[in-house]
Amino acid sequence: MSPVSQRRARLEKDLEQDLEEEGLLLEAARSVLRVKGVSGMTVRDVLAQANLGTRAFYRHFASNDELVLAMFTRAAAEEAERLRRRMAPATDPLTAVIAWIDGRLDLAFDRRIAANLQDLSTEAQLRRRETPAELQLAFDVMLAPLIEQLRMGQERGLFTEVNPEPDARSIHDVVWGVVEAHWSGFPQRKRETRDRVVRFCLLAIGASVDSSASRDVRHASPDRAVR
């Protein structure tokens, strides 16, 4: 092996080890987060869970705040992938937009999904005022599947009043209001709330509400308040 090839191989190995180490820290942080929440999570807790030393932490993160941001960025990418899977069966942009809304409403009405994302999502919303640019990049990852479908619907004439990027943010904020209220102890009826949110968002982008009336939640639970 030539000297250049040897250096390249070492660099690739170092990069692989760095990524593995960072992954261990992020997974450890998630475990600590589930027990102590963001406010109770410390660097010491994360290192103990990951079985790594202080130097390992500071090779990747300058502070606990930077770790939380990295956690949210990874969670946002995973959430975007989950939403894409939820939207995959859609046969047109209108159905896909509704599927995206349903997917985000899962945070209110699906305990399993809420358990994985509640603390981190709430913390991210609070930190949007402090680090808006960094967090907006993560939010944009989640909004990307919705923006794609809004643009496609605009091109096909399905959405007559849409401005894809700002309207995607507005749709998210409407949905997030429901999620946040639910998490704050104000449970709502799933079917009634979902239909109201979908109708409101579709009217806002100039979609035909009547054409969506039969496009129901695919895996809806009974219409009841979920506590």
C-alpha positions in Angstrom: 0.0 0.0 0.0 1.4 3.4 -0.9 1.9 6.2 1.7 -1.0 8.1 0.3 -3.3 5.1 0.5 -2.1 4.4 4.1 -2.9 8.0 5.1 -6.3 7.7 3.5 -7.0 4.5 5.2 -6.1 6.0 8.6 -8.3 9.0 8.0 -11.2 6.8 7.1 -10.7 4.7 10.2 -10.4 7.8 12.4 -13.6 9.2 10.9 -15.4 5.9 11.4 -14.3 5.8 15.1 -15.4 9.4 15.6 -18.8 8.8 14.2 -19.2 5.7 16.3 -18.1 7.6 19.4 -20.5 10.4 18.7 -23.3 7.9 18.1 -22.6 6.3 21.5 -22.8 9.7 23.2 -26.1 10.6 21.5 -27.7 7.2 22.4 -26.4 7.6 26.0 -27.9 11.1 26.1 -31.3 9.8 24.9 -31.2 7.2 27.7 -30.5 9.8 30.3 -33.1 12.1 28.9 -35.8 9.5 29.3 -35.0 9.3 33.0 -34.0 12.8 34.0 -35.4 15.1 31.3 -33.3 17.7 29.5 -33.0 20.0 32.6 -31.7 17.1 34.7 -29.2 15.7 32.2 -25.5 16.4 32.9 -22.4 15.7 30.9 -21.3 13.4 33.8 -24.6 11.4 33.4 -24.0 11.0 29.7 -20.4 9.9 30.0 -21.3 7.3 32.7 -24.1 5.9 30.5 -21.7 5.8 27.4 -18.8 4.5 29.5 -16.6 7.2 27.9 -14.2 9.8 29.3 -14.5 13.6 29.4 -12.1 14.0 26.4 -14.5 11.9 24.3 -17.3 14.3 25.0 -15.4 17.4 24.2 -14.0 16.0 21.0 -17.6 16.2 19.7 -19.5 18.8 21.8 -18.5 22.1 23.3 -21.2 22.0 25.9 -24.3 20.3 27.1 -26.3 22.8 25.1 -24.5 21.7 21.9 -25.3 18.1 22.8 -29.0 18.8 23.1 -29.0 20.6 19.8 -27.3 17.6 18.1 -29.8 15.3 19.7 -32.7 17.4 18.3 -31.1 17.5 14.9 -30.8 13.7 14.8 -34.4 13.3 16.2 -35.6 15.7 13.5 -34.1 13.6 10.8 -35.6 10.5 12.2 -39.0 12.2 12.5 -38.8 13.3 8.9 -38.1 9.7 7.8 -41.1 8.5 9.9 -43.3 11.2 8.2 -42.1 10.1 4.8 -43.1 6.6 5.6 -46.5 7.8 6.7 -46.9 9.7 3.5 -45.6 7.0 1.2 -49.1 5.3 0.5 -50.5 8.7 -0.6 -51.5 8.8 -4.3 -51.6 12.6 -4.6 -50.3 15.7 -2.9 -53.6 16.4 -1.1 -53.6 13.0 0.6 -49.9 13.3 1.3 -50.4 16.7 3.1 -53.1 15.1 5.2 -50.8 12.2 6.0 -48.1 14.6 7.2 -50.6 16.4 9.5 -51.8 13.0 10.8 -48.2 12.0 11.4 -47.4 15.1 13.4 -50.6 14.7 15.4 -49.3 11.3 16.5 -47.2 13.2 19.0 -50.4 14.1 20.8 -52.4 10.9 20.3 -49.8 8.1 20.2 -48.2 7.5 23.6 -45.3 5.5 22.2 -44.2 8.3 19.8 -44.9 11.0 22.4 -42.7 9.2 24.9 -39.7 9.3 22.5 -40.1 12.9 21.5 -41.9 14.9 24.1 -39.1 16.2 26.3 -36.8 16.9 23.4 -39.4 18.5 21.3 -40.6 20.8 24.2 -37.0 21.8 24.9 -36.4 22.6 21.2 -39.4 24.8 21.1 -38.1 26.7 24.1 -34.7 27.1 22.6 -35.9 28.4 19.3 -35.7 31.9 20.8 -32.1 31.4 21.9 -30.7 29.6 18.8 -33.2 30.2 16.1 -30.9 29.7 13.1 -29.5 26.4 14.3 -32.9 24.9 15.3 -34.6 26.2 12.2 -32.3 23.9 10.2 -33.5 21.0 12.1 -37.2 22.0 11.8 -36.7 22.5 8.1 -35.7 18.8 7.8 -39.1 17.8 9.3 -40.9 20.3 7.1 -39.2 19.2 3.9 -41.6 16.4 3.0 -44.6 18.7 3.5 -43.0 21.5 1.4 -42.4 19.0 -1.4 -46.1 18.1 -1.5 -47.3 21.6 -1.2 -45.2 22.6 -4.2 -46.4 19.6 -6.2 -50.0 20.4 -5.3 -49.4 24.0 -6.4 -48.1 22.8 -9.7 -51.1 20.6 -10.3 -53.5 23.3 -9.3 -54.8 21.4 -6.2 -53.7 24.2 -3.8 -54.7 27.6 -5.2 -53.7 29.8 -2.3 -50.4 28.2 -1.2 -47.0 29.6 -0.6 -45.1 26.4 0.2 -42.4 27.3 2.6 -44.1 29.8 4.9 -47.4 27.8 4.7 -45.6 24.6 5.8 -44.3 26.4 8.9 -47.9 27.7 9.5 -49.3 24.2 9.2 -46.7 22.9 11.6 -47.5 25.7 14.1 -51.2 24.9 14.0 -50.5 21.2 14.6 -47.9 21.9 17.3 -50.5 24.0 19.2 -52.7 20.9 19.5 -49.7 18.8 20.5 -48.5 21.3 23.1 -52.0 21.7 24.6 -52.4 17.9 24.8 -49.1 17.6 26.6 -49.9 20.4 28.9 -52.9 18.5 30.3 -55.7 19.5 28.0 -56.7 16.3 26.3 -58.8 16.5 23.1 -60.9 14.1 21.2 -58.7 12.6 18.4 -61.1 12.4 15.5 -62.8 15.8 16.1 -59.5 17.6 16.7 -57.9 15.9 13.7 -60.7 16.8 11.3 -60.8 20.4 12.5 -57.0 20.8 12.0 -57.1 19.2 8.6 -60.0 21.4 7.5 -58.4 24.6 8.8 -55.1 23.9 7.1 -56.6 22.8 3.7 -58.8 25.9 3.6 -55.7 28.1 4.3 -53.9 26.7 1.2 -56.9 26.8 -1.1 -57.5 23.1 -1.2 -60.9 21.5 -1.7 -62.1 20.4 1.7 -65.0 18.4 0.3 -62.5 16.2 -1.7 -60.7 15.3 1.4 -63.8 14.4 3.5 -63.4 10.7 2.9 -59.7 10.6 3.4 -59.7 9.3 6.9 -56.9 8.5 9.4 -55.5 5.1 8.3 -54.8 3.8 11.8 -57.1 5.8 13.9 -57.9 4.8 17.4 -61.5 5.2 18.8 -62.6 8.8 19.1 -61.9 9.5 22.7 -59.8 11.8 24.8 -56.3 10.3 25.3 -54.7 11.2 28.6 
